[in-house]
Amino acid sequence: MKRQFFKILARLNKVLLPSFGRKDLTRLNGLEKVVIAYRYWVTRNAID
């Protein structure tokens, strides 16, 4: 149940949230860092 929830959430994030794949991670502002951390957390929980 938990894994399925995070998989759905990861799909929504992919569609709704911006991607920072081409940006230099050292030059991100605070909000962008929070978005990346949130996406990482969701991805980790969807995989486990």
Order of alpha helices (4+ residues) and beta strands (2+ residues): alpha-alpha
